[in-house]
C-alpha cells in the first residue's frame, strides 16, 4: 500500500509541475488553459490519494468541486479565447498584453524598468497644513472664496480669534 501511495503522489506532483511549466513558459492561450487544467488534475489526484490513505471521503468531495470549477473555467476560457481569436486572428499571449484602455500607458518591460531606474524622479510637493488658527496662503482664487465663507462671523478678520463676549452671544441665540 505504501509504494502505491507514493506512486500516486509522484504522478500528482509530476502533473502539477508539468502544468506549471507549461503555464509559465508557453505563449499560446489554449496551451496555457490546458496547463492550468493539468495543474488542477495533479492536485485532484493528490487529494484523492490522501483521502484513500486516511479512509475518509473529504478528498473525493474536494476533487468533485475542483473538477466542477475546472470544467467551468475551461468553458469560459475557451469561449473568451475564441472571441479574441475571431477579432485578431492571433492566439499569442504577447499580442493580448498590449490590449489595454486607451488612456493607460503600455506595460513596462524589465529592460525599460532598468533604464528608468537611472532617471531621477522630480521631488514630490505635498501640501502642508497651516499652523492652527491661521488662514492658509491661497494661490487659487476658487479656494479663496471657500476660506472667506468659512471665516468666523464674529471675528473682524479670519486670522483674529473671536472675542469671548461674541462667542457667548452667538451660543445663546
MOWO-V670273 format. One record per residue. N is the residue number from 1. RES is the residue in three letters. PSI is psi in whole degrees, -180 to 180 (* if undefined). OMEGA is omega in whole degrees, 0 to 359 (none if undefined). NEAR is the number of other C-alpha atoms within 10 Angstrom. Layout:
n & res & psi & omega & near
N & RES & PSI & OMEGA & NEAR
N & RES & PSI & OMEGA & NEAR
//
This chain:
n & res & psi & omega & near
1 & UNK & -40 & 183 & 6
2 & UNK & -41 & 179 & 7
3 & UNK & -35 & 179 & 8
4 & UNK & -41 & 179 & 10
5 & UNK & -43 & 180 & 15
6 & UNK & -39 & 179 & 12
7 & UNK & -42 & 178 & 12
8 & UNK & -42 & 179 & 17
9 & UNK & -37 & 178 & 20
10 & UNK & -43 & 179 & 15
11 & UNK & -41 & 177 & 15
12 & UNK & -43 & 179 & 23
13 & UNK & -40 & 179 & 18
14 & UNK & -43 & 177 & 15
15 & UNK & -44 & 181 & 20
16 & UNK & -45 & 182 & 24
17 & UNK & -43 & 178 & 16
18 & UNK & -40 & 177 & 15
19 & UNK & -42 & 179 & 24
20 & UNK & -42 & 178 & 17
21 & UNK & -43 & 178 & 14
22 & UNK & -38 & 181 & 20
23 & UNK & -41 & 185 & 21
24 & UNK & -14 & 184 & 11
25 & UNK & -20 & 183 & 11
26 & UNK & 157 & 180 & 14
27 & UNK & -14 & 180 & 15
28 & UNK & 130 & 185 & 15
29 & UNK & -33 & 178 & 20
30 & UNK & -41 & 178 & 18
31 & UNK & -34 & 178 & 16
32 & UNK & -43 & 178 & 20
33 & UNK & -43 & 179 & 20
34 & UNK & -34 & 177 & 16
35 & UNK & -39 & 177 & 23
36 & UNK & -38 & 176 & 23
37 & UNK & -41 & 180 & 23
38 & UNK & -38 & 177 & 23
39 & UNK & -43 & 179 & 23
40 & UNK & -37 & 179 & 21
41 & UNK & -34 & 174 & 21
42 & UNK & -42 & 177 & 23
43 & UNK & -40 & 180 & 20
44 & UNK & -43 & 178 & 21
45 & UNK & -39 & 178 & 22
46 & UNK & -42 & 179 & 22
47 & UNK & -42 & 179 & 21
48 & UNK & -38 & 179 & 22
49 & UNK & -49 & 179 & 21
50 & UNK & -34 & 177 & 18
51 & UNK & -40 & 179 & 17
52 & UNK & -39 & 180 & 15
53 & UNK & -41 & 184 & 12
54 & UNK & 3 & 176 & 11
55 & UNK & 47 & 172 & 10
56 & UNK & 174 & 185 & 12
57 & UNK & 12 & 182 & 14
58 & UNK & -39 & 179 & 15
59 & UNK & -40 & 178 & 19
60 & UNK & -39 & 179 & 18
61 & UNK & -45 & 177 & 13
62 & UNK & -38 & 181 & 16
63 & UNK & -39 & 177 & 20
64 & UNK & -43 & 178 & 13
65 & UNK & -41 & 180 & 12
66 & UNK & -44 & 180 & 17
67 & UNK & -35 & 177 & 15
68 & UNK & -47 & 179 & 12
69 & UNK & -39 & 180 & 13
70 & UNK & -39 & 179 & 18
71 & UNK & -43 & 177 & 13
72 & UNK & -43 & 180 & 12
73 & UNK & -42 & 180 & 15
74 & UNK & -43 & 179 & 17
75 & UNK & -46 & 179 & 12
76 & UNK & -44 & 182 & 12
77 & UNK & -43 & 181 & 15
78 & UNK & -34 & 176 & 16
79 & UNK & -39 & 176 & 12
80 & UNK & -41 & 179 & 12
81 & UNK & -41 & 178 & 16
82 & UNK & -43 & 178 & 15
83 & UNK & -41 & 178 & 12
84 & UNK & -38 & 180 & 14
85 & UNK & -39 & 180 & 14
86 & UNK & -30 & 181 & 11
87 & UNK & -26 & 185 & 8
88 & UNK & -14 & 182 & 10
89 & UNK & 34 & 178 & 10
90 & UNK & 141 & 175 & 16
91 & UNK & 9 & 181 & 18
92 & UNK & 129 & 184 & 14
93 & UNK & -28 & 179 & 14
94 & UNK & -34 & 178 & 12
95 & UNK & -38 & 184 & 11
96 & UNK & -13 & 174 & 13
97 & UNK & -21 & 178 & 10
98 & UNK & -11 & 179 & 11
99 & UNK & 118 & 183 & 10
100 & UNK & 177 & 177 & 11
101 & UNK & 148 & 184 & 8
102 & UNK & -28 & 183 & 7
103 & UNK & 2 & 179 & 6
104 & UNK & 147 & 178 & 7
105 & UNK & 160 & 178 & 9
106 & UNK & 158 & 179 & 12
107 & UNK & 145 & 182 & 11
108 & UNK & 126 & 178 & 10
109 & UNK & 167 & 181 & 9
110 & UNK & -38 & 180 & 9
111 & UNK & -39 & 179 & 8
112 & UNK & -36 & 180 & 10
113 & UNK & -39 & 178 & 10
114 & UNK & -39 & 179 & 11
115 & UNK & -36 & 181 & 10
116 & UNK & -16 & 181 & 12
117 & UNK & -27 & 181 & 9
118 & UNK & -11 & 182 & 8
119 & UNK & 122 & 180 & 8
120 & UNK & 139 & 178 & 7
121 & UNK & 146 & 178 & 8
122 & UNK & 148 & 180 & 6
123 & UNK & 142 & 179 & 6
124 & UNK & 135 & 178 & 6
125 & UNK & 108 & 179 & 6
126 & UNK & 143 & 177 & 6
127 & UNK & 146 & 181 & 6
128 & UNK & 145 & 177 & 7
129 & UNK & 144 & 178 & 9
130 & UNK & 166 & 175 & 10
131 & UNK & 145 & 184 & 8
132 & UNK & 133 & 177 & 7
133 & UNK & -8 & 181 & 10
134 & UNK & 151 & 177 & 12
135 & UNK & 134 & 181 & 16
136 & UNK & 156 & 175 & 14
137 & UNK & 126 & 183 & 9
138 & UNK & 122 & 178 & 11
139 & UNK & -17 & 181 & 8
140 & UNK & 130 & 184 & 8
141 & UNK & -25 & 178 & 8
142 & UNK & -37 & 179 & 9
143 & UNK & -27 & 181 & 11
144 & UNK & -37 & 178 & 14
145 & UNK & -39 & 180 & 11
146 & UNK & -37 & 179 & 10
147 & UNK & -40 & 178 & 14
148 & UNK & -38 & 177 & 13
149 & UNK & -29 & 183 & 10
150 & UNK & -3 & 182 & 10
151 & UNK & 152 & 180 & 15
152 & UNK & 131 & 181 & 15
153 & UNK & -13 & 183 & 14
154 & UNK & -13 & 182 & 17
155 & UNK & 151 & 178 & 14
156 & UNK & -35 & 178 & 12
157 & UNK & 155 & 183 & 13
158 & UNK & -25 & 182 & 18
159 & UNK & -15 & 182 & 13
160 & UNK & 129 & 179 & 14
161 & UNK & 153 & 181 & 13
162 & UNK & 154 & 178 & 15
163 & UNK & 149 & 183 & 11
164 & UNK & -38 & 181 & 10
165 & UNK & -31 & 177 & 10
166 & UNK & -38 & 179 & 13
167 & UNK & -40 & 180 & 13
168 & UNK & -41 & 180 & 10
169 & UNK & -42 & 180 & 10
170 & UNK & -40 & 182 & 11
171 & UNK & -28 & 183 & 8
172 & UNK & -10 & 180 & 7
173 & UNK & * & none & 5
//
